[in-house]
Amino acid sequence: MQHPMLNLLRYPDVVSMLNGFFGLSAILVLVFDFSLPVQLKFHIAFTLILLGLLADGLDGIIARRFGKGELGDYFEAMSDMTTMGIAPSVFLAIRMMSTPDSSQILLVLFWLILIIYLCCAFIRLASFHPLKNKQVFLGLPASAATIFVLSISFLTSIQLFVFVSVLLAAFFMVLPISFPKPSNSMNAITVIIIVLTILFGFFVSFMYIALLVSVLIYMFAGHIYLYFFKESGQTLKKK
């Protein structure tokens, strides 16, 4: 007897579920007491989220190769919301609570900031397919925002700096500004940096810095490049 739900599944959907699995696993590592050193716990959670981001990229490749099923967009959105919305928010909350000088007022303030971040992430992810464009992303991709806020919180304990960074990433996700879609070579470089961070980040903190710098270049230089590229293209057309 054929199962009507399982018959709707395709290969990319399995990879999308893997993305959600990594996001959930990151949350469980942070919440459960595994008697791990604090820094190691955060590194494992960060690693699992990065693996989720890799799975998110892989499901698109597989979808282009084997075709996307009816459930593809739903699976992708739900898994992304777990890995790029809920998991980073839990990571940031527990990271802040583990800071020795965190007062109750600061924790409540950060809680409100995380609500804003989570809402912006959900809006960005839910609107991805309706507003999909072949040339550009509208708003900062949630994957870039995830790497940005987690890298910042991992590299510094200055609370104000983290607060501002999270708000900046939140608003960048929903602002109607365009970001370029990376080329295959840029995607390959990003994957290499992510893999190196997963393998050596716990021992070499420079990998997190490299990850952060690559996202910062994309966030600011990418938008500027796209703006001037469009302007030059329009000028050539007029000529």
DRENLUMNU-415431 format. One record per atom (N, C-alpha, C): z, y, x; residue number from 1; residue in three letters. Coordinates in Angstrom, 3 decimals. Layout:
DRENLUMNU-415431
zz,yy,xx,seq,type
Z,Y,X,NUM,ala $
...
end
This chain:
DRENLUMNU-415431
zz,yy,xx,seq,type
0.000,-1.206,0.852,1,met $
0.000,0.000,0.000,1,met $
0.000,1.246,0.880,1,met $
-0.915,2.107,0.623,2,gln $
-1.023,3.313,1.430,2,gln $
-0.011,4.359,0.973,2,gln $
0.551,5.052,1.952,3,his $
1.540,6.090,1.657,3,his $
0.816,7.433,1.549,3,his $
0.908,8.117,0.393,4,pro $
0.133,9.355,0.208,4,pro $
0.508,10.469,1.178,4,pro $
1.772,10.513,1.601,5,met $
2.190,11.569,2.532,5,met $
1.742,11.254,3.954,5,met $
1.981,10.011,4.374,6,leu $
1.629,9.628,5.746,6,leu $
0.125,9.666,5.969,6,leu $
-0.638,9.441,4.914,7,asn $
-2.097,9.480,5.044,7,asn $
-2.621,10.875,5.366,7,asn $
-1.803,11.880,5.093,8,leu $
-2.210,13.258,5.380,8,leu $
-2.000,13.639,6.842,8,leu $
-1.250,12.811,7.570,9,leu $
-0.934,13.138,8.965,9,leu $
-2.141,12.933,9.865,9,leu $
-2.268,13.810,10.862,10,arg $
-3.293,13.697,11.884,10,arg $
-2.626,13.803,13.254,10,arg $
-3.376,13.513,14.308,11,tyr $
-2.810,13.540,15.661,11,tyr $
-2.142,14.875,16.009,11,tyr $
-2.761,16.022,15.699,12,pro $
-2.099,17.292,16.036,12,pro $
-0.755,17.471,15.338,12,pro $
-0.602,16.863,14.141,13,asp $
0.657,16.998,13.406,13,asp $
1.806,16.320,14.145,13,asp $
1.495,15.216,14.805,14,val $
2.523,14.507,15.577,14,val $
3.010,15.379,16.727,14,val $
2.081,16.062,17.392,15,val $
2.454,16.949,18.495,15,val $
3.238,18.146,17.965,15,val $
2.870,18.644,16.784,16,ser $
3.619,19.744,16.172,16,ser $
5.048,19.320,15.866,16,ser $
5.207,18.079,15.387,17,met $
6.559,17.569,15.135,17,met $
7.342,17.456,16.437,17,met $
6.639,17.108,17.515,18,leu $
7.285,17.042,18.825,18,leu $
7.803,18.419,19.233,18,leu $
7.034,19.443,18.931,19,asn $
7.462,20.822,19.166,19,asn $
8.783,21.096,18.440,19,asn $
8.847,20.743,17.152,20,gly $
10.077,20.933,16.386,20,gly $
11.225,20.098,16.914,20,gly $
10.912,18.885,17.390,21,phe $
11.942,18.021,17.971,21,phe $
12.575,18.674,19.197,21,phe $
11.753,19.272,20.051,22,phe $
12.292,19.949,21.241,22,phe $
13.168,21.143,20.838,22,phe $
12.730,21.881,19.821,23,gly $
13.531,23.011,19.356,23,gly $
14.879,22.571,18.824,23,gly $
14.889,21.519,17.993,24,leu $
16.145,20.996,17.457,24,leu $
17.029,20.453,18.570,24,leu $
16.432,19.760,19.529,25,ser $
17.202,19.200,20.647,25,ser $
17.877,20.303,21.452,25,ser $
17.180,21.432,21.628,26,ala $
17.774,22.569,22.342,26,ala $
19.011,23.076,21.608,26,ala $
18.925,23.146,20.282,27,ile $
20.066,23.602,19.485,27,ile $
21.235,22.633,19.619,27,ile $
20.947,21.336,19.552,28,leu $
22.012,20.334,19.633,28,leu $
22.693,20.348,20.996,28,leu $
21.919,20.530,22.054,29,val $
22.507,20.622,23.397,29,val $
23.468,21.800,23.478,29,val $
23.112,22.904,22.846,30,leu $
23.950,24.103,22.887,30,leu $
25.202,23.958,22.030,30,leu $
25.067,23.287,20.892,31,val $
26.166,23.224,19.919,31,val $
27.154,22.107,20.236,31,val $
26.648,20.930,20.605,32,phe $
27.533,19.795,20.854,32,phe $
28.193,19.905,22.223,32,phe $
29.368,19.321,22.327,33,asp $
30.101,19.332,23.589,33,asp $
29.756,18.078,24.386,33,asp $
28.871,18.230,25.354,34,phe $
28.480,17.110,26.205,34,phe $
29.206,17.136,27.547,34,phe $
30.230,17.974,27.649,35,ser $
31.005,18.113,28.892,35,ser $
30.110,18.469,30.073,35,ser $
29.125,19.310,29.819,36,leu $
28.215,19.754,30.873,36,leu $
28.654,21.110,31.395,36,leu $
28.388,21.397,32.668,37,pro $
28.613,22.766,33.159,37,pro $
27.822,23.753,32.303,37,pro $
28.402,24.916,32.064,38,val $
27.796,25.885,31.149,38,val $
26.369,26.246,31.558,38,val $
26.183,26.537,32.844,39,gln $
24.852,26.952,33.308,39,gln $
23.833,25.830,33.154,39,gln $
24.271,24.589,33.389,40,leu $
23.371,23.452,33.230,40,leu $
22.990,23.272,31.759,40,leu $
23.956,23.473,30.863,41,lys $
23.681,23.360,29.429,41,lys $
22.607,24.365,29.004,41,lys $
22.723,25.601,29.476,42,phe $
21.729,26.609,29.114,42,phe $
20.369,26.297,29.736,42,phe $
20.384,25.767,30.953,43,his $
19.112,25.405,31.594,43,his $
18.416,24.287,30.821,43,his $
19.180,23.284,30.380,44,ile $
18.587,22.184,29.611,44,ile $
18.013,22.703,28.298,44,ile $
18.772,23.568,27.618,45,ala $
18.292,24.130,26.352,45,ala $
17.025,24.958,26.567,45,ala $
17.026,25.763,27.619,46,phe $
15.846,26.571,27.954,46,phe $
14.661,25.656,28.244,46,phe $
14.905,24.588,28.987,47,thr $
13.853,23.631,29.324,47,thr $
13.258,22.998,28.071,47,thr $
14.121,22.618,27.131,48,leu $
13.641,21.996,25.891,48,leu $
12.792,22.973,25.074,48,leu $
13.195,24.232,25.050,49,ile $
12.400,25.238,24.338,49,ile $
11.046,25.427,25.023,49,ile $
11.047,25.440,26.355,50,leu $
9.777,25.556,27.084,50,leu $
8.877,24.353,26.814,50,leu $
9.465,23.163,26.722,51,leu $
8.680,21.973,26.381,51,leu $
8.086,22.108,24.980,51,leu $
8.859,22.715,24.077,52,gly $
8.336,22.975,22.739,52,gly $
7.143,23.912,22.769,52,gly $
7.208,24.930,23.631,53,leu $
6.080,25.863,23.762,53,leu $
4.842,25.147,24.300,53,leu $
5.046,24.240,25.249,54,leu $
3.914,23.469,25.771,54,leu $
3.313,22.589,24.679,54,leu $
4.181,21.970,23.868,55,ala $
3.695,21.142,22.758,55,ala $
2.931,21.989,21.746,55,ala $
3.382,23.222,21.545,56,asp $
2.695,24.129,20.621,56,asp $
1.276,24.424,21.106,56,asp $
1.113,24.598,22.406,57,gly $
-0.225,24.809,22.947,57,gly $
-1.073,23.552,22.893,57,gly $
-0.418,22.398,23.085,58,leu $
-1.145,21.130,23.109,58,leu $
-1.679,20.755,21.733,58,leu $
-0.925,21.062,20.675,59,asp $
-1.410,20.668,19.346,59,asp $
-2.700,21.406,18.977,59,asp $
-2.849,22.635,19.482,60,gly $
-4.094,23.355,19.237,60,gly $
-5.274,22.707,19.943,60,gly $
-5.036,22.256,21.178,61,ile $
-6.099,21.578,21.937,61,ile $
-6.520,20.293,21.236,61,ile $
-5.532,19.513,20.785,62,ile $
-5.823,18.246,20.100,62,ile $
-6.519,18.502,18.765,62,ile $
-6.106,19.579,18.074,63,ala $
-6.741,19.910,16.790,63,ala $
-8.216,20.239,16.976,63,ala $
-8.536,20.929,18.065,64,arg $
-9.944,21.254,18.326,64,arg $
-10.738,20.004,18.699,64,arg $
-10.052,19.020,19.268,65,arg $
-10.733,17.791,19.694,65,arg $
-10.904,16.804,18.530,65,arg $
-9.854,16.600,17.744,66,phe $
-9.883,15.577,16.698,66,phe $
-9.950,16.146,15.276,66,phe $
-9.815,17.453,15.158,67,gly $
-9.823,18.049,13.826,67,gly $
-8.413,18.224,13.281,67,gly $
-8.268,19.232,12.438,68,lys $
-6.956,19.548,11.873,68,lys $
-6.874,19.044,10.447,68,lys $
-5.731,18.450,10.088,69,gly $
-5.538,17.935,8.738,69,gly $
-5.052,19.004,7.774,69,gly $
-4.808,18.573,6.533,70,glu $
-4.366,19.501,5.491,70,glu $
-2.981,20.075,5.773,70,glu $
-2.166,19.315,6.487,71,leu $
-0.787,19.747,6.739,71,leu $
-0.632,20.518,8.042,71,leu $
-1.710,20.647,8.796,72,gly $
-1.618,21.207,10.147,72,gly $
-0.945,22.561,10.222,72,gly $
-1.398,23.495,9.386,73,asp $
-0.841,24.851,9.431,73,asp $
0.636,24.862,9.059,73,asp $
1.016,24.012,8.088,74,tyr $
2.415,23.970,7.656,74,tyr $
3.309,23.380,8.745,74,tyr $
2.845,22.283,9.345,75,phe $
3.612,21.667,10.427,75,phe $
3.801,22.642,11.583,75,phe $
2.720,23.303,11.944,76,glu $
2.781,24.230,13.074,76,glu $
3.755,25.368,12.800,76,glu $
3.679,25.947,11.603,77,ala $
4.553,27.074,11.263,77,ala $
6.021,26.660,11.257,77,ala $
6.322,25.498,10.657,78,met $
7.721,25.064,10.572,78,met $
8.280,24.700,11.941,78,met $
7.473,24.013,12.742,79,ser $
7.928,23.651,14.089,79,ser $
8.125,24.888,14.952,79,ser $
7.192,25.834,14.845,80,asp $
7.311,27.075,15.617,80,asp $
8.542,27.870,15.199,80,asp $
8.852,27.869,13.908,81,met $
10.036,28.588,13.448,81,met $
11.315,27.982,14.021,81,met $
11.292,26.660,14.220,82,thr $
12.448,26.000,14.833,82,thr $
12.557,26.354,16.309,82,thr $
11.446,26.213,17.033,83,thr $
11.459,26.379,18.486,83,thr $
11.444,27.833,18.925,83,thr $
10.753,28.700,18.175,84,met $
10.596,30.097,18.602,84,met $
11.395,31.084,17.755,84,met $
12.064,30.576,16.727,85,gly $
12.884,31.445,15.893,85,gly $
14.353,31.069,15.923,85,gly $
14.647,29.878,15.419,86,ile $
16.046,29.452,15.293,86,ile $
16.651,29.096,16.644,86,ile $
15.958,28.269,17.436,87,ala $
16.512,27.835,18.729,87,ala $
16.808,29.008,19.669,87,ala $
15.883,29.972,19.851,88,pro $
16.217,31.122,20.705,88,pro $
17.390,31.933,20.170,88,pro $
17.500,32.057,18.847,89,ser $
18.608,32.817,18.262,89,ser $
19.942,32.139,18.546,89,ser $
19.973,30.815,18.406,90,val $
21.200,30.067,18.724,90,val $
21.514,30.179,20.210,90,val $
20.485,30.069,21.042,91,phe $
20.654,30.205,22.491,91,phe $
21.293,31.549,22.823,91,phe $
20.740,32.617,22.275,92,leu $
21.237,33.965,22.570,92,leu $
22.657,34.159,22.050,92,leu $
22.943,33.618,20.860,93,ala $
24.280,33.768,20.280,93,ala $
25.333,33.073,21.135,93,ala $
25.054,31.833,21.528,94,ile $
26.031,31.083,22.319,94,ile $
26.129,31.650,23.728,94,ile $
25.017,32.124,24.245,95,arg $
25.037,32.780,25.557,95,arg $
25.950,34.005,25.523,95,arg $
25.858,34.774,24.452,96,met $
26.690,35.966,24.329,96,met $
28.161,35.591,24.144,96,met $
28.431,34.557,23.355,97,met $
29.814,34.139,23.121,97,met $
30.466,33.585,24.379,97,met $
29.642,33.083,25.300,98,ser $
30.187,32.531,26.541,98,ser $
30.470,33.602,27.586,98,ser $
30.048,34.850,27.300,99,thr $
30.331,35.959,28.215,99,thr $
31.798,36.361,28.077,99,thr $
32.553,36.379,29.179,100,pro $
34.007,36.609,29.106,100,pro $
34.410,37.914,28.435,100,pro $
33.671,38.995,28.639,101,asp $
34.093,40.305,28.139,101,asp $
33.457,40.672,26.796,101,asp $
33.037,39.669,26.020,102,ser $
32.439,39.943,24.712,102,ser $
33.541,40.211,23.685,102,ser $
33.558,41.410,23.127,103,ser $
34.539,41.758,22.099,103,ser $
34.010,41.347,20.728,103,ser $
34.896,41.343,19.729,104,gln $
34.498,40.981,18.371,104,gln $
33.450,41.952,17.827,104,gln $
33.618,43.222,18.144,105,ile $
32.668,44.231,17.657,105,ile $
31.278,43.982,18.233,105,ile $
31.223,43.677,19.533,106,leu $
29.929,43.414,20.169,106,leu $
29.281,42.154,19.605,106,leu $
30.099,41.143,19.324,107,leu $
29.558,39.905,18.766,107,leu $
28.977,40.132,17.372,107,leu $
29.669,40.932,16.561,108,val $
29.158,41.250,15.222,108,val $
27.860,42.054,15.328,108,val $
27.827,43.003,16.254,109,leu $
26.618,43.799,16.470,109,leu $
25.458,42.911,16.899,109,leu $
25.736,41.996,17.814,110,phe $
24.681,41.106,18.293,110,phe $
24.229,40.162,17.184,110,phe $
25.158,39.765,16.330,111,trp $
24.818,38.930,15.179,111,trp $
23.790,39.638,14.299,111,trp $
23.999,40.916,14.048,112,leu $
23.056,41.703,13.250,112,leu $
21.701,41.824,13.954,112,leu $
21.749,42.011,15.278,113,ile $
20.507,42.095,16.054,113,ile $
19.731,40.780,15.974,113,ile $
20.453,39.661,16.029,114,leu $
19.795,38.355,15.948,114,leu $
19.186,38.117,14.571,114,leu $
19.819,38.636,13.529,115,ile $
19.230,38.529,12.189,115,ile $
17.891,39.266,12.152,115,ile $
17.866,40.458,12.742,116,ile $
16.613,41.222,12.817,116,ile $
15.565,40.443,13.607,116,ile $
15.981,39.889,14.752,117,tyr $
15.052,39.129,15.597,117,tyr $
14.492,37.927,14.839,117,tyr $
15.383,37.194,14.165,118,leu $
14.956,35.993,13.451,118,leu $
13.993,36.343,12.317,118,leu $
14.285,37.401,11.582,119,cys $
13.394,37.835,10.493,119,cys $
12.018,38.221,11.037,119,cys $
12.001,38.958,12.142,120,cys $
10.722,39.363,12.749,120,cys $
9.944,38.154,13.249,120,cys $
10.651,37.180,13.830,121,ala $
9.990,35.961,14.308,121,ala $
9.387,35.191,13.138,121,ala $
10.131,35.086,12.043,122,phe $
9.618,34.377,10.867,122,phe $
8.392,35.080,10.286,122,phe $
8.457,36.412,10.202,123,ile $
7.315,37.180,9.682,123,ile $
6.094,36.980,10.575,123,ile $
6.313,37.054,11.888,124,arg $
5.209,36.900,12.848,124,arg $
4.571,35.520,12.733,124,arg $
5.399,34.486,12.652,125,leu $
4.884,33.123,12.607,125,leu $
4.235,32.806,11.261,125,leu $
4.839,33.276,10.175,126,ala $
4.296,32.995,8.842,126,ala $
2.963,33.703,8.611,126,ala $
2.782,34.845,9.256,127,ser $
1.545,35.619,9.052,127,ser $
0.460,35.279,10.071,127,ser $
0.731,34.334,10.960,128,phe $
-0.230,34.031,12.028,128,phe $
-1.577,33.580,11.470,128,phe $
-1.571,32.591,10.591,129,his $
-2.840,32.058,10.078,129,his $
-3.542,33.016,9.114,129,his $
-2.829,33.679,8.178,130,pro $
-3.531,34.642,7.310,130,pro $
-4.187,35.793,8.078,130,pro $
-3.599,36.189,9.216,131,leu $
-4.123,37.328,9.980,131,leu $
-4.808,36.892,11.276,131,leu $
-5.188,35.630,11.346,132,lys $
-5.740,35.082,12.585,132,lys $
-7.033,35.780,12.975,132,lys $
-7.137,36.082,14.276,133,asn $
-8.315,36.752,14.820,133,asn $
-8.750,35.999,16.074,133,asn $
-10.045,35.826,16.247,134,lys $
-10.545,35.046,17.382,134,lys $
-10.410,35.764,18.717,134,lys $
-10.361,37.087,18.690,135,gln $
-10.338,37.855,19.938,135,gln $
-8.933,38.280,20.375,135,gln $
-8.076,38.628,19.411,136,val $
-6.776,39.208,19.761,136,val $
-5.664,38.618,18.902,136,val $
-4.427,38.830,19.358,137,phe $
-3.242,38.549,18.551,137,phe $
-2.763,39.864,17.940,137,phe $
-2.411,39.836,16.673,138,leu $
-1.806,41.010,16.048,138,leu $
-0.290,40.875,16.164,138,leu $
0.309,41.730,16.972,139,gly $
1.728,41.612,17.265,139,gly $
1.951,40.688,18.453,139,gly $
3.062,40.872,19.134,140,leu $
3.382,40.029,20.289,140,leu $
3.560,38.585,19.838,140,leu $
2.875,37.622,20.476,141,pro $
3.067,36.220,20.111,141,pro $
4.532,35.806,20.221,141,pro $
4.981,34.997,19.275,142,ala $
6.381,34.570,19.267,142,ala $
6.737,33.781,20.523,142,ala $
5.766,33.079,21.092,143,ser $
6.028,32.329,22.323,143,ser $
6.369,33.268,23.472,143,ser $
5.635,34.379,23.581,144,ala $
5.918,35.363,24.630,144,ala $
7.266,36.028,24.395,144,ala $
7.574,36.336,23.131,145,ala $
8.873,36.937,22.805,145,ala $
10.008,35.988,23.155,145,ala $
9.811,34.699,22.900,146,thr $
10.833,33.695,23.215,146,thr $
11.122,33.657,24.707,146,thr $
10.069,33.573,25.506,147,ile $
10.251,33.539,26.959,147,ile $
10.913,34.816,27.449,147,ile $
10.513,35.942,26.884,148,phe $
11.057,37.238,27.297,148,phe $
12.567,37.313,27.068,148,phe $
13.014,37.041,25.842,149,val $
14.442,37.208,25.533,149,val $
15.303,36.158,26.227,149,val $
14.808,34.935,26.331,150,leu $
15.605,33.897,26.988,150,leu $
15.711,34.152,28.489,150,leu $
14.629,34.597,29.104,151,ser $
14.668,34.903,30.541,151,ser $
15.629,36.049,30.826,151,ser $
15.580,37.088,29.990,152,ile $
16.488,38.224,30.163,152,ile $
17.934,37.768,30.071,152,ile $
18.255,37.005,29.024,153,ser $
19.643,36.578,28.825,153,ser $
20.091,35.599,29.900,153,ser $
19.131,34.869,30.476,154,phe $
19.471,33.899,31.518,154,phe $
19.739,34.591,32.846,154,phe $
19.052,35.709,33.081,155,leu $
19.125,36.369,34.388,155,leu $
20.186,37.456,34.470,155,leu $
20.652,37.956,33.319,156,thr $
21.640,39.036,33.357,156,thr $
22.700,38.839,32.281,156,thr $
23.896,39.324,32.548,157,ser $
24.980,39.282,31.562,157,ser $
25.317,40.686,31.059,157,ser $
24.479,41.667,31.396,158,ile $
24.690,43.040,30.922,158,ile $
24.324,43.085,29.440,158,ile $
25.337,43.213,28.603,159,gln $
25.137,43.044,27.165,159,gln $
24.178,44.064,26.562,159,gln $
24.326,45.317,26.928,160,leu $
23.463,46.357,26.375,160,leu $
22.001,46.078,26.699,160,leu $
21.746,45.617,27.912,161,phe $
20.384,45.305,28.341,161,phe $
19.804,44.171,27.498,161,phe $
20.632,43.159,27.234,162,val $
20.187,42.033,26.404,162,val $
19.930,42.498,24.973,162,val $
20.837,43.324,24.427,163,phe $
20.681,43.832,23.062,163,phe $
19.348,44.560,22.897,163,phe $
19.081,45.478,23.819,164,val $
17.855,46.279,23.748,164,val $
16.620,45.387,23.901,164,val $
16.697,44.412,24.795,165,ser $
15.558,43.514,25.034,165,ser $
15.230,42.695,23.794,165,ser $
16.259,42.199,23.120,166,val $
16.042,41.396,21.913,166,val $
15.420,42.250,20.805,166,val $
15.921,43.460,20.624,167,leu $
15.348,44.363,19.619,167,leu $
13.905,44.726,19.961,167,leu $
13.647,44.966,21.242,168,leu $
12.291,45.298,21.686,168,leu $
11.327,44.163,21.362,168,leu $
11.736,42.932,21.685,169,ala $
10.886,41.773,21.403,169,ala $
10.669,41.604,19.907,169,ala $
11.726,41.835,19.126,170,ala $
11.622,41.692,17.669,170,ala $
10.586,42.653,17.096,170,ala $
10.675,43.915,17.473,171,phe $
9.756,44.906,16.924,171,phe $
8.335,44.721,17.458,171,phe $
8.207,44.279,18.706,172,phe $
6.878,44.026,19.264,172,phe $
6.158,42.927,18.483,172,phe $
6.918,41.969,17.945,173,met $
6.289,40.874,17.205,173,met $
5.647,41.340,15.906,173,met $
6.205,42.365,15.277,174,val $
5.711,42.772,13.956,174,val $
4.964,44.104,13.959,174,val $
4.961,44.800,15.093,175,leu $
4.205,46.050,15.155,175,leu $
2.705,45.752,15.081,175,leu $
1.936,46.570,14.370,176,pro $
0.488,46.324,14.236,176,pro $
-0.292,46.742,15.477,176,pro $
0.052,46.142,16.600,177,ile $
-0.662,46.405,17.848,177,ile $
-1.275,45.103,18.345,177,ile $
-2.399,45.215,19.004,178,ser $
-3.143,44.030,19.429,178,ser $
-2.795,43.634,20.859,178,ser $
-2.751,42.323,21.067,179,phe $
-2.555,41.755,22.401,179,phe $
-3.709,40.794,22.676,179,phe $
-4.222,40.783,23.899,180,pro $
-5.381,39.929,24.190,180,pro $
-5.023,38.452,24.181,180,pro $
-5.978,37.646,23.765,181,lys $
-5.802,36.201,23.879,181,lys $
-6.104,35.805,25.319,181,lys $
-5.157,35.150,26.007,182,pro $
-5.367,34.814,27.421,182,pro $
-6.565,33.887,27.606,182,pro $
-7.225,34.044,28.733,183,ser $
-8.339,33.162,29.079,183,ser $
-7.796,31.792,29.470,183,ser $
-8.690,30.828,29.636,184,asn $
-8.270,29.483,30.037,184,asn $
-7.565,29.491,31.388,184,asn $
-8.059,30.319,32.315,185,ser $
-7.430,30.387,33.636,185,ser $
-6.024,30.977,33.545,185,ser $
-5.842,32.001,32.702,186,met $
-4.516,32.592,32.519,186,met $
-3.567,31.608,31.848,186,met $
-4.085,30.858,30.879,187,asn $
-3.262,29.831,30.238,187,asn $
-2.832,28.770,31.239,187,asn $
-3.746,28.403,32.140,188,ala $
-3.426,27.394,33.153,188,ala $
-2.330,27.893,34.091,188,ala $
-2.421,29.157,34.496,189,ile $
-1.394,29.745,35.363,189,ile $
-0.049,29.766,34.653,189,ile $
-0.052,30.123,33.367,190,thr $
1.186,30.157,32.588,190,thr $
1.810,28.776,32.491,190,thr $
0.982,27.769,32.237,191,val $
1.487,26.392,32.149,191,val $
2.106,25.969,33.474,191,val $
1.468,26.319,34.578,192,ile $
1.999,25.970,35.903,192,ile $
3.363,26.616,36.121,192,ile $
3.491,27.901,35.770,193,ile $
4.772,28.600,35.935,193,ile $
5.847,27.958,35.066,193,ile $
5.491,27.603,33.827,194,ile $
6.458,26.966,32.925,194,ile $
6.899,25.615,33.473,194,ile $
5.943,24.814,33.933,195,val $
6.276,23.489,34.476,195,val $
7.157,23.615,35.715,195,val $
6.837,24.552,36.603,196,leu $
7.657,24.766,37.800,196,leu $
9.062,25.234,37.428,196,leu $
9.163,26.050,36.382,197,thr $
10.478,26.504,35.921,197,thr $
11.279,25.336,35.373,197,thr $
10.621,24.460,34.622,198,ile $
11.295,23.279,34.082,198,ile $
11.817,22.390,35.211,198,ile $
11.000,22.208,36.241,199,leu $
11.353,21.289,37.329,199,leu $
12.364,21.879,38.303,199,leu $
12.217,23.169,38.616,200,phe $
13.009,23.740,39.708,200,phe $
13.861,24.942,39.313,200,phe $
13.801,25.346,38.050,201,gly $
14.510,26.556,37.633,201,gly $
16.004,26.509,37.858,201,gly $
16.605,25.335,37.679,202,phe $
18.061,25.225,37.850,202,phe $
18.469,25.441,39.302,202,phe $
17.586,25.099,40.224,203,phe $
17.897,25.215,41.649,203,phe $
17.353,26.511,42.256,203,phe $
16.265,27.016,41.685,204,val $
15.623,28.219,42.226,204,val $
15.506,29.248,41.102,204,val $
16.415,30.210,41.069,205,ser $
16.424,31.198,39.983,205,ser $
15.171,32.075,39.991,205,ser $
14.472,32.111,41.123,206,phe $
13.245,32.906,41.205,206,phe $
12.222,32.470,40.167,206,phe $
12.258,31.198,39.759,207,met $
11.288,30.716,38.777,207,met $
11.460,31.439,37.442,207,met $
12.707,31.724,37.077,208,tyr $
12.940,32.471,35.833,208,tyr $
12.440,33.909,35.966,208,tyr $
12.583,34.453,37.165,209,ile $
12.072,35.806,37.415,209,ile $
10.550,35.813,37.299,209,ile $
9.904,34.805,37.878,210,ala $
8.440,34.705,37.796,210,ala $
7.986,34.570,36.346,210,ala $
8.739,33.797,35.576,211,leu $
8.422,33.619,34.157,211,leu $
8.540,34.945,33.409,211,leu $
9.614,35.674,33.697,212,leu $
9.835,36.969,33.050,212,leu $
8.760,37.980,33.441,212,leu $
8.431,38.031,34.717,213,val $
7.425,38.983,35.196,213,val $
6.066,38.706,34.544,213,val $
5.712,37.444,34.424,214,ser $
4.417,37.105,33.817,214,ser $
4.353,37.565,32.359,214,ser $
5.474,37.437,31.638,215,val $
5.504,37.888,30.244,215,val $
5.475,39.409,30.162,215,val $
6.196,40.075,31.056,216,leu $
6.200,41.541,31.069,216,leu $
4.801,42.091,31.343,216,leu $
4.096,41.458,32.269,217,ile $
2.720,41.882,32.563,217,ile $
1.859,41.752,31.310,217,ile $
2.039,40.633,30.610,218,tyr $
1.255,40.430,29.386,218,tyr $
1.631,41.441,28.305,218,tyr $
2.931,41.685,28.135,219,met $
3.407,42.577,27.072,219,met $
2.887,44.003,27.234,219,met $
2.903,44.490,28.460,220,phe $
2.569,45.896,28.678,220,phe $
1.152,46.084,29.235,220,phe $
0.837,45.387,30.324,221,ala $
-0.496,45.545,30.915,221,ala $
-1.578,44.973,30.005,221,ala $
-1.259,43.887,29.301,222,gly $
-2.254,43.266,28.429,222,gly $
-2.702,44.188,27.320,222,gly $
-1.745,44.857,26.691,223,his $
-2.088,45.781,25.601,223,his $
-2.868,46.981,26.131,223,his $
-2.452,47.490,27.292,224,ile $
-3.153,48.634,27.891,224,ile $
-4.587,48.246,28.263,224,ile $
-4.726,47.066,28.871,225,tyr $
-6.063,46.577,29.233,225,tyr $
-6.943,46.449,27.996,225,tyr $
-6.386,45.895,26.928,226,leu $
-7.159,45.712,25.706,226,leu $
-7.598,47.051,25.128,226,leu $
-6.709,48.032,25.194,227,tyr $
-7.023,49.364,24.669,227,tyr $
-8.208,49.975,25.425,227,tyr $
-8.142,49.953,26.766,228,phe $
-9.213,50.556,27.558,228,phe $
-10.487,49.728,27.496,228,phe $
-10.331,48.402,27.380,229,phe $
-11.496,47.533,27.260,229,phe $
-12.257,47.847,25.973,229,phe $
-11.498,48.044,24.891,230,lys $
-12.128,48.398,23.616,230,lys $
-12.816,49.752,23.702,230,lys $
-12.108,50.704,24.346,231,glu $
-12.661,52.054,24.461,231,glu $
-13.959,52.044,25.258,231,glu $
-13.954,51.287,26.379,232,ser $
-15.159,51.235,27.207,232,ser $
-16.290,50.537,26.469,232,ser $
-15.931,49.504,25.678,233,gly $
-16.943,48.800,24.902,233,gly $
-17.573,49.683,23.850,233,gly $
-16.739,50.481,23.183,234,gln $
-17.259,51.390,22.174,234,gln $
-18.143,52.467,22.800,234,gln $
-17.762,52.926,23.995,235,thr $
-18.553,53.945,24.688,235,thr $
-19.934,53.406,25.050,235,thr $
-19.972,52.148,25.518,236,leu $
-21.248,51.534,25.885,236,leu $
-22.147,51.376,24.660,236,leu $
-21.510,51.029,23.518,237,lys $
-22.301,50.867,22.302,237,lys $
-22.925,52.191,21.868,237,lys $
-22.158,53.273,22.020,238,lys $
-22.657,54.591,21.628,238,lys $
-23.828,55.014,22.498,238,lys $
-23.772,54.633,23.795,239,lys $
-24.863,54.974,24.699,239,lys $
-26.115,54.155,24.382,239,lys $
end
